[in-house]
Amino acid sequence: MVHPLTLDPDRALPAEPTLRGIARDLYRGVADLPLVCMHGHVDAGAIARNDGFGDPAELFVKPDHYLRRMLVSQGMTNEQLGVSRIDGRPGATETDNRVIWLRFCENWKLFRGTPTRYWLEHELVEIFGIDTVPSAETADQLFDELSEVLARRENSIRPLFNRFNIEVLATTDPAQSSLSEHARLADDGWGDRVVPTFRPDALFELNRKDWREQIHALSRASGIDVIDYASFLEAIAQRRFAFAAAGTRASDHGHQSADTSPLSAADAQRLFALALDGQADAASAAAFGANMLFENARMSLDDGLVMQVHPGVLRDHHGGIRDALGADHGFDIPVTVEFTRSLRPLLEAFGLDPRFRLILFTIDETVYSRELAPLAGAYPSVRLGAPWWFLDSPGGMARFRELVTETAGFYNTSGFVDDTRAFASIPARHDLARRMDAGYLAKLVATGMLRLDDAHETARDLAYELPKLAYARR
């Protein structure tokens, strides 16, 4: 007998009956709050154009490298899942979306126990009204059903944005971006609902193969001829102010290290000159990147942008995949990261300044209780970002609350951020976070550590108020 795809109304809530009853009550109080999505990677152009989502392979499989990475880990290739090679070699990439969808459906069981499965089931049932379980046998039927649903006008991105009750969504944009799509959104009255985020990483990685091309693009975007370190700083500051004028709330920095050691102007100029000559090595790039984290913190005092830092990822672990397909195809791997000494220069300079706000993310959860919670519990400028990337899972969220709350409390955290390119998964991600927080708060209530009315207020703050407060312009 084939059972329909359904959602347990108590999914992710505690199993123990007393805790579950309290958690249900807390979850009901926050389930329908607006979504504040302050750290994401949805394409602003798609919202400006009010794009549709094509067919199921275009929506669920091809753009989601964390869905694909599970299939790749089981022996498929990204090319078999529709990813085009940089060299455009004919026949190398599967172009039949029905075949791509079949490959996903026949491997549905691989996602058991993962947050990806939770998000996908929520999307299929809650958003698109599908109750057919993906499988090899149902793949064609599902493809046709979903294609028909996705073709409806109400399932293009702007109507779904409204239906999801998204109050504000931040995109992530390179420093050289013209922000033309955001200008178009502003003209349509969406300027306060979709805001850019300043992401300058490519400009700070001196040993990137395309670094000089990035600098030329910065010169064009800023109108400043970037010829040395001084003009580089001037151009970065100009772009930050341009972003701020377009509604930006935050800058975003994904360096491998959290080092914030500043350089003298002379040393920074020397490294910049080496890069212009194509001679920067990994050590030079690391030192310059650390300096630029410090400099961007300093600039935030003037333009009011909140600073997000998320170090500790070795990106594109397999060079052959990167060279064949480009960056960001599921081979980003966490590494150990140190915060306490690394952030000291920055926090000694700016950590007590009321104009400064620093939100710290990590996927090295060994530092939650040892470093991050004590830092947030000491410096008024520091907030802990939500569990994300590999940790925005039920277990990851539960461990986060257990490890940081006793030291940092709830109010030195950012509230939930969803960090996704997969637009349709946004409400599922917020839903899971609200359920997990309800479960944690229920345990505090049941053990006499927290009053029920305080738990209700805290649940609302975590889901809605804290993200707005953490990302408010300073």
C-alpha positions in Angstrom: 0.0 0.0 0.0 1.4 3.4 -1.0 0.8 6.0 1.7 0.3 9.7 0.8 2.9 12.2 1.8 1.7 14.0 5.0 3.3 16.2 7.7 3.1 15.3 11.3 1.7 18.4 13.1 4.1 17.8 16.0 7.2 17.2 13.9 10.4 18.3 15.5 8.7 18.9 18.9 9.8 17.0 22.0 8.5 13.4 22.2 7.9 13.5 26.0 4.1 14.2 26.4 4.4 17.0 29.0 7.1 18.8 27.0 5.2 18.3 23.8 2.1 20.0 25.2 4.0 23.0 26.3 6.0 23.2 23.1 2.8 23.0 21.0 1.4 26.0 22.9 4.6 28.0 22.4 4.9 27.0 18.7 1.3 28.1 18.0 2.1 31.5 19.4 4.9 32.1 16.8 3.9 29.9 13.8 2.3 32.7 11.8 4.7 35.5 12.6 6.2 37.3 9.6 9.6 36.1 8.3 12.6 38.3 8.8 15.2 36.9 6.3 18.4 38.9 6.9 21.1 36.5 5.5 20.2 34.9 2.2 21.3 34.3 -1.4 18.1 34.6 -3.4 18.7 36.4 -6.7 17.3 39.9 -6.6 16.8 39.8 -10.3 14.4 36.9 -10.0 12.2 38.9 -7.6 12.5 42.1 -9.8 11.3 40.1 -12.8 8.7 38.1 -10.8 10.2 34.9 -12.2 8.5 31.6 -12.2 10.2 28.4 -11.2 10.0 26.3 -14.4 9.7 22.6 -13.7 10.6 20.5 -10.6 14.2 19.9 -11.7 14.7 23.7 -12.1 13.2 24.4 -8.7 14.4 21.7 -6.5 17.5 20.0 -8.0 19.7 22.1 -10.3 20.1 25.2 -8.2 20.5 23.4 -4.8 24.1 22.2 -4.4 23.3 20.9 -0.9 20.6 18.6 -2.3 23.0 17.6 -5.1 25.9 16.9 -2.8 24.0 14.0 -1.2 23.4 12.5 -4.6 27.0 13.1 -5.6 28.2 11.5 -2.4 26.4 8.3 -3.6 28.1 8.2 -7.0 26.3 10.6 -9.3 28.0 13.6 -10.9 26.8 17.2 -10.9 26.7 17.0 -14.7 24.2 14.2 -14.5 22.1 16.5 -12.3 22.1 19.3 -14.9 25.1 21.4 -13.9 26.8 22.8 -17.0 30.6 22.6 -17.4 32.5 25.8 -17.8 34.0 24.5 -21.1 30.5 23.9 -22.5 31.5 20.5 -23.8 28.6 19.1 -25.8 26.9 16.0 -24.3 28.7 16.4 -20.9 25.6 17.7 -19.1 22.2 16.1 -18.8 19.7 18.5 -20.4 16.5 16.4 -19.9 14.9 17.7 -16.8 12.6 14.8 -16.5 15.6 12.5 -16.3 17.2 14.7 -13.7 14.0 14.6 -11.6 13.9 10.8 -11.9 17.4 10.6 -10.5 16.4 12.6 -7.5 13.1 10.8 -6.9 14.6 7.3 -7.1 17.0 8.3 -4.4 14.5 9.9 -2.1 15.5 7.6 0.8 19.0 9.1 0.9 17.6 12.2 2.5 16.0 10.4 5.5 17.0 12.0 8.8 18.4 15.2 7.1 17.0 18.7 7.3 16.9 18.7 3.5 14.1 16.0 3.7 12.2 18.2 6.3 12.4 21.2 4.0 11.4 19.3 0.9 8.4 17.7 2.5 7.2 21.0 3.8 7.6 22.6 0.3 5.8 19.7 -1.4 2.9 19.5 1.0 2.4 23.0 2.5 3.4 25.2 -0.4 2.5 23.2 -3.5 -0.2 20.8 -2.2 1.5 17.6 -3.3 0.8 14.4 -1.4 2.7 11.9 -3.7 5.8 10.4 -2.2 8.8 10.8 -4.5 10.0 7.5 -5.9 11.2 5.9 -9.2 7.6 4.8 -9.8 6.0 8.3 -9.1 8.7 10.5 -10.7 6.8 11.1 -14.0 3.5 11.7 -12.2 5.1 14.1 -9.8 7.0 15.9 -12.6 3.7 16.5 -14.4 1.8 17.5 -11.2 4.4 19.9 -10.0 5.0 21.4 -13.5 1.3 22.2 -13.7 1.3 23.8 -10.2 4.5 25.8 -10.8 3.0 27.2 -14.1 0.2 29.0 -12.1 0.6 32.7 -11.8 0.2 32.5 -8.0 3.3 30.4 -7.8 5.7 32.9 -9.3 8.1 34.5 -6.9 6.4 37.7 -5.8 3.0 36.1 -5.0 4.9 33.4 -3.0 6.9 36.1 -1.3 3.6 37.6 -0.1 2.1 34.2 0.8 5.2 33.3 2.8 4.6 36.4 4.9 8.2 37.6 4.3 8.6 41.0 5.9 12.1 41.7 4.6 14.6 39.6 2.7 18.3 40.4 2.3 20.1 39.3 -0.8 23.9 38.9 -1.0 25.6 41.1 -3.6 29.2 41.6 -4.7 30.8 45.0 -3.8 31.0 45.9 -7.5 27.2 45.3 -8.1 25.4 48.1 -9.9 22.4 47.3 -7.6 20.2 47.9 -10.7 17.8 45.1 -9.8 17.4 46.6 -6.3 16.7 50.0 -7.9 14.0 48.3 -10.0 12.5 46.7 -6.9 12.5 50.1 -5.2 10.7 51.6 -8.2 8.0 48.9 -7.7 7.6 49.7 -4.0 9.6 46.7 -2.8 12.7 48.6 -1.7 12.1 48.0 2.0 11.1 44.4 1.4 14.2 43.2 -0.6 17.5 44.8 0.5 21.1 44.2 -0.6 24.0 42.9 1.5 27.5 44.1 0.9 29.8 41.1 0.1 33.4 42.3 -0.7 35.3 39.0 -0.2 36.5 38.7 -3.8 38.3 42.0 -3.5 40.2 41.0 -0.4 41.6 37.7 -1.7 44.8 38.9 -3.3 45.8 35.5 -4.7 42.5 34.9 -6.7 43.2 34.3 -10.3 40.7 37.0 -11.3 41.7 39.5 -8.6 42.9 42.2 -11.0 39.6 41.8 -13.0 37.8 42.3 -9.7 39.7 45.5 -9.1 38.9 46.8 -12.6 35.2 46.1 -11.9 35.5 48.0 -8.6 37.0 51.0 -10.4 34.1 51.1 -12.8 31.5 50.7 -10.1 32.9 53.3 -7.7 34.1 55.8 -10.3 37.5 55.8 -8.5 40.6 54.7 -10.4 42.0 52.0 -8.0 45.8 52.1 -8.5 47.0 51.7 -4.9 45.9 50.8 -1.4 44.7 54.3 -0.6 42.4 54.5 -3.6 41.3 50.9 -2.9 40.1 51.9 0.6 38.4 55.0 -0.9 36.6 52.8 -3.5 35.5 50.3 -0.8 34.1 53.1 1.3 32.3 54.6 -1.7 30.6 51.2 -2.4 29.6 50.7 1.2 27.9 54.1 1.2 26.2 53.3 -2.1 24.9 50.1 -0.7 23.7 51.8 2.5 21.8 54.3 0.4 20.1 51.4 -1.4 18.8 50.0 1.9 21.6 47.7 2.9 21.6 46.6 6.5 24.8 44.5 6.7 28.1 43.6 5.2 29.0 39.9 4.9 32.5 38.4 5.2 33.3 34.7 4.6 37.0 34.6 5.1 38.6 31.2 6.0 40.1 32.7 9.2 38.7 35.1 11.8 42.0 37.0 12.0 41.5 40.7 12.3 45.1 41.9 12.7 45.5 45.3 11.1 48.5 46.3 8.9 50.3 49.5 8.7 49.4 51.5 5.6 52.9 50.8 4.2 52.6 47.1 4.7 49.1 47.0 3.2 50.4 49.0 0.2 53.3 46.6 -0.3 50.9 43.6 -0.4 48.5 45.4 -2.7 51.4 46.2 -5.1 52.4 42.6 -5.1 48.9 41.6 -6.0 48.8 44.1 -8.9 52.0 42.5 -10.2 50.4 39.0 -9.9 52.8 38.0 -7.1 50.6 37.7 -4.0 50.9 34.3 -2.3 48.5 32.7 0.3 50.3 34.2 3.3 50.0 37.7 1.7 46.3 37.2 1.0 45.6 36.0 4.5 47.3 39.0 6.1 45.6 41.4 3.7 42.2 39.8 4.4 42.6 40.1 8.1 43.5 43.8 7.7 40.4 44.3 5.6 38.1 42.8 8.2 39.6 45.4 10.6 39.1 48.2 8.1 35.5 47.2 7.3 34.7 47.3 11.0 36.2 50.8 11.1 34.1 51.8 8.1 30.9 50.5 9.7 31.2 53.2 12.3 30.6 55.7 9.5 28.0 54.0 7.3 26.1 52.1 10.0 26.2 48.6 8.4 26.1 45.6 10.7 29.1 43.3 10.2 28.6 39.6 9.7 31.6 37.3 9.9 31.5 33.6 9.1 34.9 32.0 8.9 36.0 28.4 9.0 35.2 26.9 5.6 37.6 25.4 3.1 35.8 26.2 -0.1 35.9 24.1 -3.2 37.8 21.3 -1.6 38.1 19.4 -4.9 40.0 21.6 -7.4 38.9 19.5 -10.3 35.2 20.1 -9.6 35.9 23.9 -9.2 37.8 24.0 -12.5 35.2 22.0 -14.4 32.0 23.6 -12.9 33.0 26.7 -11.1 32.8 27.6 -7.4 30.1 26.5 -4.9 29.1 23.0 -6.1 28.9 21.2 -2.7 32.6 20.8 -1.9 32.8 23.4 0.8 34.1 21.6 4.0 34.3 23.0 7.5 37.6 23.4 9.3 38.6 24.3 12.8 38.4 28.0 13.5 39.7 30.2 16.4 37.9 33.4 17.4 39.2 34.7 20.8 42.6 35.8 19.8 41.7 36.4 16.2 39.0 38.9 17.0 40.9 40.7 19.8 42.4 43.5 17.6 39.0 44.3 16.2 37.1 44.1 19.5 39.7 46.1 21.4 39.3 48.8 18.8 35.5 48.8 18.2 33.9 46.3 20.5 32.6 48.8 23.1 31.6 51.4 20.5 27.8 51.8 20.4 28.0 52.4 16.7 29.4 48.9 16.0 27.5 45.6 15.7 29.2 42.3 14.9 27.3 39.1 14.2 29.4 35.9 14.4 28.5 32.7 12.6 30.4 29.4 12.7 30.1 25.8 11.6 32.7 24.7 14.1 30.3 24.1 17.0 33.2 23.2 19.3 33.7 27.0 19.8 30.1 27.7 20.9 30.6 27.4 24.6 34.3 27.9 24.7 34.6 31.1 22.7 31.5 32.6 21.1 29.1 32.6 24.0 31.7 34.2 26.3 32.5 36.8 23.7 28.9 37.7 23.2 28.4 37.7 26.9 31.1 40.3 27.4 31.0 42.7 24.4 27.9 44.8 23.8 28.6 44.9 20.1 28.7 41.1 19.6 25.7 38.8 18.7 25.8 35.1 17.9 24.4 34.2 14.6 22.0 31.3 14.3 23.2 27.7 13.5 23.5 27.7 9.8 24.9 25.9 6.7 25.7 22.4 8.0 24.1 23.2 11.4 20.6 24.5 10.5 19.3 21.1 11.5 17.3 19.9 14.4 20.3 18.5 16.2 22.4 21.6 15.3 19.8 24.0 16.6 19.3 22.0 19.8 23.1 21.9 20.5 23.4 25.6 19.9 20.8 26.5 22.5 22.3 24.1 25.0 25.8 25.3 24.5 25.3 29.1 24.4 22.2 30.1 26.4 23.6 29.7 29.9 26.5 32.0 29.1 25.1 34.4 26.5 21.4 34.2 27.2 18.9 34.5 24.4 19.3 38.2 23.8 22.9 38.1 22.7 21.9 36.1 19.7 20.6 37.2 16.3 17.5 35.2 16.2 17.0 32.9 13.2 18.5 33.5 9.7 17.8 31.1 6.9 20.9 31.4 4.6 19.5 29.8 1.4 19.4 30.2 -2.3 16.4 27.9 -2.5 13.6 30.4 -2.2 10.8 27.9 -1.7 12.6 26.4 1.4 12.5 29.7 3.4 9.3 29.1 5.3 10.2 25.5 6.0 13.5 26.6 7.5 11.9 29.2 9.7 9.2 26.7 10.7 11.8 24.2 11.9 13.7 26.9 13.9 10.5 28.0 15.6 9.6 24.4 16.5 13.1 23.7 17.9 13.1 26.9 20.0 9.6 26.0 21.3 11.0 22.6 22.4 14.0 24.1 24.2 11.8 26.7 25.9 9.3 24.0 26.9 12.1 22.2 28.8 12.9 25.3 30.8 9.2 25.8 31.6 8.7 22.1 32.6 11.8 22.2 34.9 10.7 25.4 36.6 13.5 27.5 35.1 11.2 29.8 33.1 7.7 31.0 33.5 5.3 30.2 30.7 4.5 33.9 29.9 8.3 34.6 29.7 8.7 31.6 27.4 6.0 32.9 25.0 7.7 36.3 24.9 11.1 34.7 24.3 9.7 32.5 21.5 8.4 35.6 19.7 11.6 37.5 20.2 13.7 34.7 18.8 11.5 34.2 15.8 10.8 37.9 14.9 12.0 40.7 17.2 15.7 39.7 17.6 16.5 39.5 13.9 15.0 43.0 13.3 17.0 44.3 16.3 20.3 42.6 15.4 20.2 43.9 11.8 19.0 47.4 12.5 21.3 50.1 11.0 23.5 51.4 13.8 
